[in-house]
Amino acid sequence: MIKKITVFFLGLMLLIPFHGLAASDSKIRVDMHYIVLSPAEDGSTNMMNMVTYSNTSAEEYKGDGKDEAVLKVALPEGAKDLNFLDNKIAFKQVDKGFITTTPVPANQTVVLPYSYRMAKGTEINLTGDYPVQMMQILVPEGRGSVEVKGLVATSQGLFKFDDQNYFGYSIENIKANQTFTLVYNKDVQPAPSETKQSQTTSENGKNSAVTHTAPAFHNAGHLRMWAQSPLHRFNPHVFLIIIGAIIIAGIVYFAYFRRKARLEEERLGSDKEEKAFKLLMAKQKAIMDKIIELEDTFGDGKLTEAEYHAKLEAYKQHLVQVKLNLRNFVE
């Protein structure tokens, strides 16, 4: 069951749109926090959590430096039987929850899966150390309902996954250290209207209806396709980032080398023009030297007047052509 829920959560991470970012200077933020509430045999409440933490900095995150903690996870008062479900991440249980001691790589994401139980009828007071972009609260159909106090919750309606129906509720943009309360009642089922309407809860805990329609939850077929695909072992969030990075890198690579080739063509063209210009200048100088040499030769009486004028005219015509070609570089 835990494996199915884990794959289900990872599929949701791929498909759920992210609405806005919670403003914070923290290097760590929670992109998605999923909670599945269900009753245990002894009447207590099972709390299955799947939380995606992102390191938004370009450096490996090792915590705030005050202690060995990298990520800090606060559990509600009264939580018991903590079960951490990822043996690749080192963790330690502390007085008010647990901490991880495995660094988070730069610009990467880690997923913490864990569960605990709350006593029957206990209000669940949640407070996070990091800003949360979106929280999804899921309750199996027929297993009760959830009331949210202190924040606005939107009903996602009823949806089906792996032959099990769930009611979903979403909360967006939870600030760091912001406290709110979940009231789970296994004996009270969601009203039929919750499949079409949002619910909001004010600070004093009174519910009020919202007129807009809540967005439909995600197609279970899409989730099943991801779970059955060869890529299901990958974190979908990280997978999307990698694909996006490859696409962007390809575009940048193509643009860079296109620009480089164009600059090279322009440089070669410029070199050709410069060589042609220098060649014309050299021809002009050579013709002028020939004219001066012709005048000296005629002055020494080595040429007849007819020969002198014939050669001078030929030099002048050649000089005119060279100057016309030079004018093309100036104009």
C-alpha positions in Angstrom: 0.0 0.0 0.0 2.9 2.4 0.9 4.5 1.7 -2.5 1.3 2.5 -4.3 0.8 5.7 -2.4 4.4 6.7 -3.0 4.0 6.2 -6.8 0.7 8.0 -6.6 2.3 11.0 -5.0 5.2 11.1 -7.4 2.6 11.1 -10.3 0.8 14.0 -8.7 4.0 15.9 -8.5 4.3 15.6 -12.3 0.8 16.6 -13.1 -0.2 19.2 -10.5 0.2 22.9 -11.7 2.1 25.1 -9.3 0.3 28.3 -8.5 2.7 31.0 -7.4 5.6 30.9 -5.0 5.6 31.7 -1.4 7.7 34.7 -0.7 10.7 33.7 1.5 14.4 34.3 1.8 14.9 30.6 2.8 17.1 28.5 0.7 14.8 25.6 1.3 11.1 25.6 0.3 8.4 22.9 0.1 7.0 22.5 -3.4 4.4 20.0 -2.5 3.2 18.4 0.8 0.8 15.5 0.5 -1.1 14.1 3.6 -3.4 11.1 3.5 -5.6 10.8 6.6 -7.3 7.5 7.5 -8.6 5.8 10.6 -6.5 3.1 12.3 -8.1 0.0 13.9 -7.7 1.4 17.4 -9.6 4.6 16.4 -6.5 6.8 16.1 -5.7 8.7 12.9 -3.0 7.6 10.5 -1.1 10.5 8.9 0.8 9.5 5.7 3.1 12.3 4.5 5.0 12.8 1.3 6.9 16.2 1.2 9.1 17.6 -1.6 11.9 19.9 -0.4 13.8 22.0 -3.0 17.2 23.6 -2.4 16.9 26.9 -4.4 20.5 27.9 -3.9 23.5 27.1 -6.1 25.3 25.5 -3.1 24.8 22.3 -1.3 22.5 22.9 1.7 23.8 21.6 5.0 21.4 23.4 7.3 21.6 26.7 9.1 24.8 25.8 10.8 23.4 26.0 14.4 23.4 22.2 14.7 23.7 19.0 12.7 20.2 19.3 11.3 19.8 19.8 7.5 16.0 19.7 7.2 13.7 20.1 10.3 10.3 18.5 10.3 8.0 19.5 13.1 5.3 17.0 14.1 2.0 18.1 15.8 1.8 17.7 19.5 0.7 14.2 20.4 2.1 12.5 17.3 3.4 9.0 18.0 4.8 6.0 16.2 6.9 8.0 13.7 7.9 5.8 10.7 10.4 7.3 8.2 10.1 5.5 4.9 13.4 6.4 3.1 16.5 4.5 4.2 18.7 6.6 1.9 18.3 9.7 3.9 19.7 9.8 7.4 17.3 11.1 10.1 17.1 11.5 13.9 14.0 11.9 16.0 13.9 14.9 18.3 11.6 16.3 20.9 9.2 18.1 18.5 9.6 16.0 15.4 12.7 14.8 13.5 15.6 16.1 11.5 17.6 14.9 8.5 21.4 15.0 8.4 21.9 14.3 4.7 22.8 17.4 2.7 20.5 18.6 -0.1 22.5 19.0 -3.4 22.5 22.5 -5.0 19.4 23.3 -7.1 17.9 19.8 -6.4 14.9 18.3 -4.7 14.5 15.6 -2.1 11.4 13.8 -1.0 10.7 12.8 2.6 8.1 10.1 3.1 7.0 9.5 6.7 4.0 8.6 8.7 2.7 8.9 12.3 -0.5 8.5 14.3 -2.7 11.0 16.2 -5.1 10.1 19.0 -8.8 9.9 18.1 -10.7 13.2 18.2 -7.4 15.2 18.5 -7.1 18.5 16.6 -4.0 18.3 14.4 -2.0 21.5 14.7 0.5 21.8 11.9 3.4 24.3 11.7 6.2 24.1 9.1 9.7 25.5 9.2 9.6 26.3 5.5 7.2 27.9 3.1 4.9 25.5 1.3 3.7 26.2 -2.3 0.9 23.7 -2.1 -0.5 21.1 0.3 -2.8 18.3 -0.8 -4.9 16.6 1.9 -6.5 13.3 0.9 -9.1 11.2 2.6 -10.3 7.8 1.3 -14.0 7.8 0.4 -16.1 6.6 3.3 -13.3 7.2 5.8 -14.5 10.6 7.0 -13.8 14.2 6.2 -11.4 17.1 7.1 -12.1 20.6 8.3 -9.4 23.2 8.0 -9.1 26.0 10.5 -6.8 29.0 10.1 -6.3 28.8 6.3 -8.3 28.7 3.1 -8.9 25.1 1.8 -10.3 24.3 -1.6 -12.2 21.1 -2.2 -10.8 19.1 -5.1 -13.8 16.8 -5.1 -13.9 13.0 -5.5 -11.4 11.1 -7.7 -10.4 7.5 -8.2 -7.0 5.9 -7.9 -6.2 2.1 -8.0 -9.8 1.2 -7.3 -9.9 3.5 -4.3 -11.9 6.8 -4.2 -10.4 9.8 -2.4 -11.7 13.2 -1.4 -9.0 15.9 -2.0 -8.5 19.3 -0.4 -5.8 21.8 -1.3 -4.1 24.7 0.4 -1.8 27.1 -1.4 1.1 29.4 -0.3 1.6 28.5 3.3 4.2 30.7 5.0 7.0 29.5 7.1 6.1 29.0 10.7 2.4 29.6 9.9 0.1 27.4 12.1 -3.2 25.9 11.1 -5.4 23.1 12.3 -6.9 19.9 10.7 -10.0 18.4 12.3 -10.5 14.9 11.1 -13.8 13.1 11.7 -14.0 9.6 10.4 -17.8 9.4 11.1 -18.7 12.5 9.0 -18.5 12.2 5.3 -18.0 15.2 2.9 -21.2 16.8 1.6 -22.1 16.0 -2.0 -21.7 19.6 -2.9 -18.0 19.5 -2.1 -17.4 17.8 -5.4 -18.4 21.0 -7.1 -17.7 23.8 -4.6 -14.8 25.1 -2.7 -14.8 25.4 1.1 -13.1 28.2 3.0 -12.4 28.4 6.7 -11.9 31.7 8.4 -9.5 32.3 11.2 -12.3 31.7 13.8 -13.0 28.3 12.3 -16.4 29.0 10.7 -17.0 27.6 7.2 -18.4 29.7 4.4 -19.2 28.7 0.9 -17.4 30.0 -2.1 -19.2 30.6 -5.4 -16.5 29.6 -7.8 -16.1 26.0 -8.9 -13.0 24.1 -7.7 -10.7 22.7 -10.4 -11.2 19.0 -11.1 -8.6 16.7 -9.6 -6.1 14.9 -11.7 -7.1 12.1 -14.0 -6.3 8.8 -12.4 -5.5 7.3 -15.8 -2.6 9.7 -16.2 -1.3 8.7 -12.7 -1.5 5.1 -13.6 0.3 5.7 -16.9 3.2 7.3 -15.0 3.3 4.5 -12.4 3.4 1.8 -15.2 6.0 3.7 -17.4 9.7 2.8 -17.4 10.4 6.2 -15.8 8.3 5.6 -12.7 11.5 5.1 -10.6 12.5 8.7 -11.2 11.3 11.7 -9.2 8.9 13.3 -11.7 9.7 16.8 -10.4 13.4 16.3 -11.0 12.7 14.5 -14.3 10.8 17.6 -15.6 13.7 19.9 -14.5 16.2 17.7 -16.3 14.1 17.6 -19.5 13.6 21.4 -19.3 17.3 21.9 -18.8 18.1 19.7 -21.8 15.7 21.7 -24.0 17.0 25.0 -22.8 20.6 23.9 -23.3 19.8 22.7 -26.8 18.3 26.1 -27.7 21.2 28.0 -26.2 23.7 25.7 -27.9 22.0 26.2 -31.3 21.8 29.9 -30.9 25.4 30.2 -29.7 26.9 28.3 -32.6 24.6 30.0 -35.1 25.8 33.4 -33.8 29.4 32.2 -33.8 29.1 31.0 -37.4 27.5 34.3 -38.5 30.3 36.3 -36.8 32.9 34.1 -38.5 31.3 34.8 -41.8 31.3 38.5 -41.1 34.9 38.4 -40.1 35.9 36.5 -43.2 33.9 38.9 -45.3 35.6 41.8 -43.6 39.0 40.3 -44.2 38.3 39.8 -47.9 37.2 43.5 -48.3 40.3 44.7 -46.4 42.5 42.6 -48.7 40.8 44.0 -51.8 41.1 47.5 -50.5 44.8 47.2 -49.8 45.3 45.6 -53.3 43.6 48.6 -55.0 45.7 51.0 -53.0 48.8 49.2 -54.0 47.7 49.3 -57.6 47.0 53.0 -57.4 50.5 53.6 -56.0 52.1 51.4 -58.6 50.3 53.3 -61.4 51.4 56.7 -60.0 54.9 55.5 -59.8 54.8 54.3 -63.4 53.4 57.7 -64.5 56.3 59.5 -62.7 58.8 57.0 -64.2 57.2 57.6 -67.7 57.7 61.3 -67.3 61.3 60.9 -66.3 62.0 58.6 -69.3 60.3 61.0 -71.7 62.3 63.9 -70.2 65.5 62.0 -70.8 64.6 61.7 -74.5 64.3 57.9 -74.3 60.7 58.0 -75.7 59.1 59.7 -78.5 56.2 62.1 -77.9 53.7 59.6 -79.5 54.9 56.7 -77.3 54.8 58.9 -74.2 51.2 60.0 -74.8 50.1 56.5 -75.7 51.5 55.0 -72.5 50.3 57.9 -70.4 46.8 57.5 -71.7 46.9 53.8 -70.9 48.1 54.5 -67.3 45.4 57.1 -66.8 42.6 54.8 -67.9 43.9 52.1 -65.5 44.2 54.7 -62.7 40.6 55.9 -63.3 39.3 52.3 -63.0 41.2 51.7 -59.8 39.9 55.0 -58.3 36.3 54.0 -59.2 36.8 50.7 -57.5 38.2 52.5 -54.4 35.1 54.8 -54.3 32.9 51.7 -53.7 34.7 51.2 -50.3 34.3 54.8 -49.3 30.6 55.3 -50.2 
